[in-house]
């Protein structure tokens, strides 16, 4: 997506689209086939059965993108930065928030309005139904925005060592959190489990600044290695530590968020370095999909719910794989059309109001 503060990087649009598609595939699989249960029988498809990892890619991308902008600027104007971020995410998020409180009008309390800023904590209205459930990530993302300009300033002053110190502190916090409650849901959906993913993205931006030449020379085979490592890690998770295991406390989740961040940082760096020359028509559609990725992410649950209500568990083939591909083939174009409609109607008018925040 084009920004007034950074030259357009199409590869980041491609990765945003990938993040949204992973979450879409994940929800499609479990709505029709997985029934929100572990799927160790399909461990090799961990990127599908545990496709919530797309959320981690979104968070790492945010850290990478904003640090890349900060590295090319003398300073960040805090007020202008926050205004831009508000215009970017809150119009669509507010739309979904009001859908959520309307769906639950009989149990609404005035204090639920506070969940606009804490949609990932407590019994948030947006978490009451699948159609708005994806919105929990927005509060995590916005909290990072609140502190990023300060983090960027300190990193520009002290370098990568500042991020490494923060990461060490967050590792200690995670261990303490494990001792207090240690539930995988806490690590999955709160800043304790997610903050270091933004920090790893920022660190990846520093690595790109310093070693872009090396990554471009060896990007192709490094990308293959990064994707293989990602596939192996998600296979292990799907086989032994699914997010759907009934045990609420799993030591695996103390480390998994960090592992995801490292893996996705590797994919981002090597994908940028590889400079893959997609066919022009495909590259254009991938860029558009990346621009629509926020709408695709928030709307896909509603589209899947309506589609499932209309079509039901239609399984015309004897093969699970064929039926899965059928339902994904039905869902994807519908989700993309709705994402486009949402982007041009709700997002784009506000995006035009953004301005520069770097100097």
Secondary structure, 3 states (H helix, E strand, C coil): CCECCECCCHHHHHHHHHHHHHHHHHHHHHHHHHCCCCCHHHHHHHHHHCCCHHHHHHHHHHHHHHHHHHHCCCCECHHHHHHHHHHHHHHHHHHHHHHHHHHCHHHCCHHHHHHHCCCCCCCCHHHHCHHHHHHHHHHHHHHHHHHHHHHHHHHHHHCHHHHHHHHHHHHHHHHHHHHHCCEHHHHHHCHHHHHHHHHHHHHHHHHHHHHHHHHHHHHHHHHHHHHHHHHHHHHHHHHHCCCCCCCCECCHHHHHHHHHHHHHHHHHHHHHHHCCCCCHHHHHHHHHHHHCHHHHHHHHHHHHHHHHHHHCCCCCCCCHHHHHHHHHHHHHHHHHHHHHHHHHHHHHHHHCCCCCCEC
